């Protein structure tokens, strides 16, 4: 009985031991499975995160290229807008710049929380804002029809610090993202390798457990199958990532090539436009100077003939020649003033007398086949404008009319007054305006020509016959004077251009006595004068003029020899010196002489309008070239007085 009970308990204990062992193996296998599953899930998450970071890096690189391309497109549109003045092209510029701003905003979002990239984005935003203001200034000039200012601003802003800063920062952002991309690829590869190693180790341990239990073995096999599937997915992801990298590299290379081609094309366009503008501007200046020289040479030739034949009008023709020379000098001064963007020199003038005073100039410029008629309303209204600019505008209109009439017809000048409502003519404000109507019996203009008539460099004349600057210059002068221009034209019958200039409430300024009217022969105190001038012709003429005025000049043709010349003089009452000379300027020469000339007056002579400011020369007086004997006499007297 007892033996039977003992033999029954042994199988039970053996069975319990095996069940316990099976349970332990099952628990160990379950643990291994859990670890494998967690490891796989973690690997998948980290792999997905790494691929997501790589994708964001690609997006940042692509977005940076889109931003650069959008800015380049906007600047190209602005260039077309400046040249054409077409409002539709201006809207294209605004749209392109808005697209660039949208790319900038999206790039900021895509950058995320990287501190280094955020610093670069702050620099990029600042440079982008500055660049926007620069381009906005150029666009504003074009919107307000200040086409020359717009063209100069466009060339000036073509290569600014803001533009260079945007390009530099964009390159830094892209280069940083590419570096991070390489790091992330390395991190992803390390992650995959570590995951494989851990999986293999746990897999081997699981296989040992499976050796003791079919169930655990089956679970291990399933886990291995799942792991193989995960490896296949990882390989597929790597292939897709490689394909995406190739696509991004190809797109980036294409964008860079397009940007290089666009930059080369824009540089060539800017150079062509610059050379065209210089050539046309030179032609316009030559045209004006030829008009002045025609008056001067014609007057001198007539005076010479009258002196030879004993005619009575020699003095009159000499005065006309001097008037032409003075107008040429005034044109030179206006060009220099314009190059420095200085203001006009307005005065209260009456339009009728100005036109009457130009009658001889019109006769010599237009030729005998054109009849000039003038009509003054007699209102006596005045305008506050630059007289020389007004004369130049009227002369330009007369020349345009002559060309429109092919040198034969009737040209009429009519002055009057009119009260305008707000924007009744162009952008004119409400008020009283002096009108100057210039009418011709020429060919008139088509609507297409009329629409572009004020564009700089637009002309219907053959190559070499016109610059397209005349009416645009007149338009700029009238707008600066607060006025407007109206054009009435009938094809085949003629054109009337009317200048509307705001009425000035006041009498016309008294005419300034010309320098020719002053008496250069009036007795003066004889002075010992050192004359320093490097141009031998100007030096000879100045010496002759000073001798004629009764002074005792000593010539010095090199500022480096001024001290030697001073040693040869017993006394010095005045030093008359040019400003710009080789080796040493006039002010530099005076400074170098120092105490040697203490108390001796100095008179500077210069041909640059921008330099005619006594405060820039230590308070000494400045005489502007070209000058007459009367002007020279006044300057010498003014320099030595007191």
C-alpha positions in Angstrom: 0.0 0.0 0.0 2.7 2.4 0.9 4.9 1.5 -2.1 2.1 2.1 -4.5 1.5 5.6 -3.0 5.2 6.5 -3.3 5.4 5.4 -6.9 2.4 7.6 -7.8 3.8 10.8 -6.1 7.1 10.6 -8.1 5.5 11.1 -11.5 3.5 14.0 -10.0 6.6 15.7 -8.7 8.3 15.0 -12.1 5.4 16.4 -13.9 5.3 19.5 -11.6 9.0 20.1 -12.2 8.5 20.0 -15.9 5.5 22.2 -15.7 7.5 24.6 -13.6 10.4 24.5 -16.1 8.0 25.0 -19.0 6.4 27.8 -17.1 9.8 29.4 -16.5 10.8 28.9 -20.1 7.4 30.4 -21.1 8.0 33.4 -18.9 11.5 33.9 -20.2 10.3 33.5 -23.8 7.5 36.0 -23.1 10.1 38.4 -21.7 12.3 38.0 -24.7 9.3 38.6 -27.0 8.3 41.7 -25.1 11.8 43.1 -25.3 12.0 42.3 -29.0 8.7 44.0 -29.6 9.7 47.1 -27.6 13.0 47.2 -29.4 11.3 47.0 -32.8 8.8 49.7 -31.9 11.6 52.0 -30.5 13.6 51.4 -33.7 10.7 52.2 -35.9 9.9 55.4 -34.0 13.5 56.6 -34.1 13.9 55.6 -37.7 10.7 57.4 -38.7 11.9 60.5 -36.7 15.3 60.4 -38.5 13.6 60.1 -41.9 11.3 63.0 -40.9 14.2 65.1 -40.0 15.9 64.4 -43.3 12.7 65.3 -45.1 12.5 68.6 -43.3 16.1 69.3 -44.2 15.3 68.7 -47.9 12.3 71.0 -47.5 14.5 73.8 -46.0 17.0 73.5 -48.9 14.3 73.6 -51.5 12.5 76.5 -49.8 15.7 78.5 -49.6 16.2 78.0 -53.4 12.6 79.1 -54.0 13.1 82.2 -51.9 16.3 83.1 -53.8 14.6 82.5 -57.2 11.6 84.6 -56.2 13.8 87.5 -55.1 15.7 87.4 -58.4 12.4 87.3 -60.3 11.1 90.3 -58.4 14.3 92.3 -59.1 14.1 91.4 -62.8 10.4 92.6 -62.8 11.5 95.8 -61.1 14.1 96.4 -63.8 11.5 96.0 -66.5 9.2 98.4 -64.6 11.9 101.1 -64.3 12.6 100.9 -68.1 9.0 100.7 -69.3 7.1 102.6 -66.5 4.2 100.1 -67.2 1.9 99.8 -64.2 1.1 96.2 -65.0 4.8 95.4 -64.8 5.0 97.3 -61.5 2.2 95.0 -60.2 4.2 92.0 -61.3 7.1 93.2 -59.2 4.8 93.6 -56.2 3.4 90.1 -56.7 6.9 88.6 -57.0 8.1 90.3 -53.9 5.0 89.1 -52.0 5.8 85.5 -53.1 9.3 85.9 -51.9 8.0 87.1 -48.5 5.7 84.1 -48.3 8.7 81.8 -49.0 10.5 83.6 -46.2 7.7 83.0 -43.8 7.5 79.3 -44.6 11.2 79.0 -44.4 11.0 80.4 -40.8 8.5 77.8 -39.9 10.5 75.0 -41.4 13.7 76.0 -39.7 12.0 75.1 -36.4 13.8 75.6 -33.0 17.4 75.3 -34.1 19.1 78.2 -32.3 21.9 78.7 -34.9 19.5 78.6 -37.8 17.1 81.0 -35.9 20.0 83.5 -35.6 20.6 83.2 -39.4 16.9 83.7 -40.1 16.9 86.9 -38.0 19.8 88.2 -40.1 18.0 87.1 -43.3 14.8 88.8 -42.3 16.6 92.0 -41.5 18.5 91.9 -44.8 15.3 91.0 -46.7 13.5 94.0 -45.1 16.3 96.3 -46.0 16.4 95.0 -49.6 12.6 95.5 -49.8 13.0 99.1 -48.8 15.7 99.6 -51.4 13.6 98.1 -54.2 10.5 100.0 -52.8 12.4 103.3 -53.1 13.2 102.5 -56.8 9.6 101.5 -57.4 8.3 104.7 -55.7 10.4 106.8 -58.0 8.8 105.1 -61.0 5.3 105.4 -59.6 5.9 109.2 -59.2 7.2 109.4 -62.7 10.7 110.3 -61.5 12.2 108.0 -64.1 15.8 109.3 -64.1 15.8 108.9 -60.3 14.3 105.4 -60.6 16.9 104.4 -63.2 19.8 105.7 -61.1 18.4 104.1 -58.0 18.0 100.8 -59.8 21.7 100.8 -60.9 22.8 102.0 -57.5 20.8 99.2 -55.7 21.8 96.4 -58.1 24.7 95.4 -55.8 24.1 96.5 -52.2 25.1 95.2 -48.8 21.5 94.0 -48.2 21.4 91.9 -51.4 24.8 90.4 -50.6 23.7 89.7 -47.0 20.6 87.8 -48.2 22.6 85.7 -50.6 25.3 85.0 -48.0 22.8 84.0 -45.3 20.8 81.8 -47.7 24.0 80.0 -48.6 24.9 79.5 -44.9 21.4 78.1 -44.2 21.6 75.6 -47.1 25.2 74.6 -46.2 24.3 74.1 -42.5 21.3 72.0 -43.5 23.5 69.9 -45.8 25.9 69.3 -43.0 23.1 68.4 -40.6 21.8 66.0 -43.3 25.1 64.2 -43.4 25.1 64.0 -39.6 21.5 62.7 -39.6 22.3 60.0 -42.2 25.2 58.9 -40.0 23.0 58.8 -36.9 20.4 56.8 -38.7 23.0 54.3 -39.9 24.3 53.9 -36.3 20.8 53.5 -35.0 20.0 50.7 -37.6 23.3 49.0 -36.8 22.7 49.1 -33.0 19.2 47.9 -33.5 20.4 44.9 -35.6 23.0 44.0 -33.0 20.6 44.0 -30.1 18.0 42.1 -32.1 20.5 39.4 -33.0 21.7 39.0 -29.4 18.1 38.7 -28.1 17.3 36.4 -31.0 20.0 34.0 -30.0 18.9 34.0 -26.5 15.3 33.4 -27.7 16.5 30.5 -29.8 18.0 28.9 -26.6 14.7 29.3 -24.9 12.9 27.8 -27.9 15.1 24.7 -27.6 13.3 23.9 -24.4 9.8 24.8 -25.6 8.0 24.4 -28.9 5.6 27.2 -28.0 8.5 29.6 -27.2 10.2 28.4 -30.4 7.1 29.2 -32.4 6.9 32.6 -30.9 10.6 33.2 -31.6 10.1 32.2 -35.2 7.2 34.6 -35.5 9.4 37.4 -33.9 12.2 36.6 -36.3 9.8 36.8 -39.3 8.5 40.1 -38.0 12.1 41.3 -37.6 12.9 40.3 -41.2 9.9 42.2 -42.5 11.1 45.3 -40.5 14.5 45.0 -42.1 12.9 44.8 -45.5 10.9 48.0 -44.7 14.1 49.7 -43.5 15.8 48.8 -46.7 12.9 50.1 -48.7 13.0 53.4 -46.7 16.7 53.7 -47.4 16.1 53.2 -51.1 13.4 55.9 -51.1 15.6 58.2 -49.0 18.4 57.7 -51.6 16.1 58.4 -54.5 14.8 61.6 -52.7 18.4 62.7 -52.1 19.1 62.3 -55.8 16.0 64.2 -56.8 16.9 67.1 -54.4 20.5 67.2 -55.7 19.3 67.3 -59.3 16.7 70.0 -58.5 19.2 72.0 -56.5 21.7 71.8 -59.3 19.1 72.9 -61.9 18.0 75.8 -59.7 21.7 77.0 -59.2 22.3 76.7 -63.0 19.1 78.7 -63.7 20.1 81.4 -61.2 23.6 81.7 -62.8 22.1 82.0 -66.2 19.6 84.6 -64.9 22.3 86.6 -63.2 24.4 86.6 -66.4 21.5 87.7 -68.5 20.6 90.5 -66.0 24.2 91.7 -65.9 24.3 91.8 -69.7 21.0 93.7 -69.8 22.1 96.2 -67.2 25.3 96.8 -69.1 23.5 97.3 -72.4 21.0 99.7 -70.8 23.8 101.6 -69.1 25.7 102.1 -72.3 22.5 103.0 -74.2 21.7 105.6 -71.5 25.2 107.1 -71.6 25.1 107.2 -75.4 21.7 108.8 -75.6 22.5 111.3 -72.8 25.7 112.3 -74.6 23.7 112.8 -77.8 21.2 115.0 -76.0 23.9 117.2 -74.4 25.7 117.5 -77.7 22.3 118.6 -79.3 21.9 121.4 -76.7 25.5 122.5 -77.0 25.3 122.6 -80.8 22.3 125.0 -80.5 24.3 127.3 -78.2 27.4 127.0 -80.4 25.3 127.8 -83.5 24.2 131.1 -81.8 27.8 131.9 -80.7 29.5 131.1 -84.0 26.8 132.7 -86.1 27.0 135.9 -84.1 30.8 136.1 -84.3 30.8 135.4 -88.0 28.2 138.2 -88.6 30.2 140.5 -86.4 33.4 139.8 -88.3 31.7 140.5 -91.6 30.2 143.8 -90.3 33.6 144.8 -88.9 35.2 144.1 -92.3 32.5 145.9 -94.3 31.9 148.6 -91.8 28.4 147.6 -91.1 26.5 149.1 -88.1 25.4 145.9 -86.3 28.8 144.4 -85.3 28.2 145.3 -81.6 24.7 143.7 -81.7 26.1 140.4 -83.2 28.9 140.3 -80.6 26.3 140.6 -77.9 24.3 137.8 -79.4 27.4 135.6 -79.5 28.1 136.4 -75.9 24.5 135.5 -75.0 25.0 132.1 -76.7 28.2 131.5 -74.8 26.6 132.5 -71.6 23.7 130.0 -72.3 26.3 127.3 -72.9 27.9 128.1 -69.6 24.6 128.0 -67.9 23.8 124.7 -69.5 27.1 123.3 -68.2 26.3 124.6 -64.7 22.8 123.0 -64.8 24.3 119.7 -65.9 26.8 119.8 -62.9 24.0 120.8 -60.6 21.8 118.0 -61.9 24.6 115.4 -61.5 24.7 116.4 -57.8 20.8 116.3 -57.5 20.7 119.9 -56.3 17.6 122.0 -56.2 16.3 124.4 -58.9 17.0 128.1 -58.6 13.5 129.6 -58.9 12.5 133.2 -59.1 9.4 135.2 -59.9 9.2 135.5 -63.7 6.6 136.5 -66.3 6.3 134.0 -69.2 5.6 136.5 -71.9 8.9 138.5 -71.6 10.9 135.2 -71.4 9.5 134.1 -74.7 10.1 137.5 -76.3 13.7 137.4 -75.0 14.2 134.1 -76.8 13.1 135.4 -80.3 16.6 135.7 -81.7 17.5 132.3 -80.4 14.3 130.8 -82.0 15.1 132.4 -85.3 18.6 131.1 -85.4 17.7 127.6 -84.1 14.6 126.9 -86.2 15.6 128.4 -89.5 13.8 130.8 -91.9 11.3 128.3 -93.2 9.4 128.3 -89.8 7.2 131.2 -88.9 7.2 132.0 -85.2 4.1 133.6 -83.7 3.7 134.8 -80.1 0.6 135.9 -78.2 0.6 137.3 -74.7 -2.7 137.5 -72.7 -1.4 140.6 -70.9 -2.6 139.2 -67.5 0.7 139.9 -66.0 0.6 136.7 -63.9 4.0 135.4 -62.7 5.3 131.9 -62.0 8.0 130.9 -59.4 10.3 128.8 -61.5 13.9 128.4 -62.7 14.2 130.8 -65.7 17.0 128.8 -67.3 15.1 125.6 -67.0 12.0 127.3 -68.5 14.0 128.6 -71.4 15.5 125.2 -72.0 12.0 123.6 -71.9 10.7 126.1 -74.4 13.7 125.5 -76.7 13.2 121.7 -76.5 9.5 122.1 -77.4 10.5 124.4 -80.3 13.0 121.9 -81.7 10.6 119.0 -81.4 8.0 121.1 -83.2 10.5 121.9 -86.0 11.2 118.2 -86.5 7.5 117.4 -86.5 7.0 120.0 -89.3 10.0 118.8 -91.2 11.5 122.3 -91.0 8.6 124.1 -92.5 5.4 125.5 -90.9 4.1 127.7 -88.2 5.1 127.6 -84.5 2.9 129.5 -82.0 3.6 130.5 -78.4 0.6 131.7 -76.4 0.6 132.6 -72.7 -2.4 133.0 -70.5 -4.0 132.0 -67.2 -6.5 129.4 -66.1 -8.2 128.2 -63.0 -8.2 124.4 -62.7 -10.2 122.0 -60.6 -8.4 119.3 -58.7 -6.9 116.7 -61.2 -8.6 118.5 -64.1 -5.2 118.2 -65.9 -3.1 115.2 -64.8 -2.3 115.4 -61.1 -2.6 119.2 -60.8 -4.1 120.6 -57.6 -6.9 123.0 -57.7 -5.9 126.7 -58.2 -4.7 129.3 -60.6 -2.1 128.4 -63.3 -0.1 130.3 -65.8 -0.4 128.5 -69.2 2.2 128.4 -72.0 0.8 126.7 -75.1 3.3 125.7 -77.8 1.5 124.7 -81.1 2.8 123.4 -84.4 1.3 122.5 -87.8 3.2 119.2 -88.0 2.2 115.6 -88.3 0.6 115.1 -84.9 0.9 111.9 -82.8 -0.8 108.5 -82.8 -2.5 107.3 -79.5 0.3 104.8 -79.1 3.0 107.5 -79.3 1.1 109.9 -77.1 0.9 107.2 -74.4 4.7 106.8 -74.2 5.7 110.4 -75.0 7.1 111.2 -71.6 9.1 107.9 -71.2 12.9 108.5 -71.0 14.8 107.5 -74.2 11.5 106.9 -76.2 11.7 108.6 -79.6 10.2 108.2 -83.0 13.1 109.9 -84.7 15.7 107.9 -86.7 18.8 106.6 -84.9 21.2 109.4 -84.2 18.5 112.1 -84.7 16.9 112.1 -81.3 17.6 111.0 -77.7 14.1 110.7 -76.3 15.2 112.9 -73.3 13.6 116.2 -74.3 10.0 115.7 -73.2 11.0 113.6 -70.2 13.2 116.5 -69.0 10.4 119.0 -69.6 8.0 116.8 -67.6 10.5 116.6 -64.7 11.0 120.3 -64.7 7.3 121.1 -64.7 6.6 118.5 -62.0 9.4 119.9 -59.8 7.8 123.4 -60.3 4.5 122.0 -59.0 2.8 122.1 -62.4 1.4 119.7 -65.1 1.6 119.2 -68.9 -1.3 118.8 -71.3 -1.0 117.5 -74.9 -3.7 117.9 -77.6 -2.8 116.3 -80.9 -4.6 115.5 -84.2 -2.8 113.1 -86.6 -1.9 115.0 -89.7 -2.9 118.5 -88.3 -0.5 119.2 -85.5 0.1 119.2 -81.7 -0.3 121.7 -78.9 1.7 121.1 -75.7 0.5 123.3 -72.8 2.6 123.9 -69.7 0.5 124.6 -66.5 2.7 126.3 -63.9 1.2 127.5 -60.5 0.6 131.2 -60.4 2.9 133.1 -58.1 1.2 135.8 -56.0 3.6 138.6 -56.5 5.4 140.8 -59.0 8.2 139.5 -61.3 11.7 139.9 -59.9 13.6 142.8 -61.4 16.0 141.6 -64.1 19.6 141.3 -62.9 22.0 143.5 -64.8 24.2 141.4 -67.0 27.9 141.3 -66.4 28.4 142.8 -69.8 26.6 145.9 -68.6 29.2 146.5 -65.8 32.1 148.7 -66.6 35.4 146.7 -66.5 37.3 149.9 -67.5 36.5 151.7 -64.2 39.6 152.8 -62.4 40.9 150.2 -59.8 43.8 150.0 -57.5 46.7 148.2 -59.1 47.5 145.0 -57.2 50.3 142.5 -57.2 48.6 139.1 -58.0 50.1 135.6 -58.1 48.1 133.6 -60.7 48.3 129.8 -60.3 46.7 127.9 -63.2 47.9 124.7 -64.9 46.1 125.2 -68.3 48.3 127.5 -70.4 45.4 128.9 -72.4 43.3 129.8 -69.3 46.5 131.2 -67.6 47.3 133.4 -70.6 43.7 134.7 -70.8 43.6 135.4 -67.1 46.9 137.2 -67.2 45.8 139.4 -70.1 42.5 140.2 -68.4 44.2 141.2 -65.1 46.7 143.3 -67.0 43.9 145.0 -68.9 42.2 145.7 -65.5 45.4 147.5 -64.4 46.9 144.9 -62.1 50.4 143.4 -62.0 50.0 139.6 -62.3 52.7 137.0 -62.1 52.1 133.6 -63.8 52.7 130.2 -62.1 51.8 127.1 -64.2 52.5 124.5 -61.4 51.2 124.6 -57.9 54.4 122.9 -56.7 56.4 126.0 -57.8 54.1 128.5 -56.0 56.5 129.2 -53.2 59.4 129.9 -55.6 57.2 132.4 -57.5 56.3 134.1 -54.2 60.0 134.6 -53.5 60.3 136.5 -56.8 57.6 139.0 -55.8 58.4 142.1 -53.7 54.8 142.2 -52.4 51.7 140.1 -52.8 48.2 141.6 -52.6 46.2 138.5 -53.8 46.7 134.8 -54.8 44.3 133.7 -57.6 44.4 129.9 -58.0 42.6 127.2 -59.8 41.1 124.4 -57.6 41.7 121.2 -59.5 45.3 120.9 -60.7 47.7 117.9 -61.1 50.0 117.2 -58.3 48.3 119.4 -55.8 44.9 121.1 -55.6 44.5 124.8 -54.9 43.3 124.3 -51.3 46.2 121.9 -50.7 48.7 124.4 -52.1 47.3 127.2 -49.9 47.5 124.9 -46.8 51.1 123.9 -47.7 52.2 127.6 -47.9 50.9 128.1 -44.3 52.4 131.0 -42.5 54.2 132.1 -45.6 51.0 133.8 -46.9 49.4 134.7 -43.6 47.0 137.6 -44.1 47.1 137.5 -48.0 43.7 137.2 -49.6 42.9 134.1 -51.8 40.6 133.9 -54.7 39.7 130.4 -55.9 38.6 129.7 -59.6 36.7 126.6 -60.5 34.6 125.2 -63.3 32.5 122.9 -61.0 29.1 124.2 -59.8 29.1 122.0 -56.8 32.3 123.6 -55.5 31.0 127.2 -55.6 30.6 127.4 -51.8 32.9 129.7 -50.0 32.6 127.7 -46.7 34.2 124.7 -48.4 37.3 126.8 -49.1 38.1 128.3 -45.6 35.8 131.3 -46.2 37.7 132.5 -49.3 35.8 133.8 -52.3 35.1 131.5 -55.3 34.9 132.6 -58.9 33.1 130.2 -61.3 34.4 129.4 -64.8 33.7 130.6 -67.4 33.9 134.2 -66.3 33.9 137.7 -67.9 36.3 140.5 -67.2 33.5 142.2 -65.2 33.1 139.1 -63.1 36.8 138.9 -62.6 37.1 142.6 -61.6 34.2 142.1 -59.1 35.8 139.0 -57.6 39.2 140.6 -57.2 37.7 143.6 -55.6 35.5 141.5 -53.3 38.5 139.3 -52.2 40.7 142.3 -51.3 38.1 144.5 -49.8 38.5 144.9 -46.0 
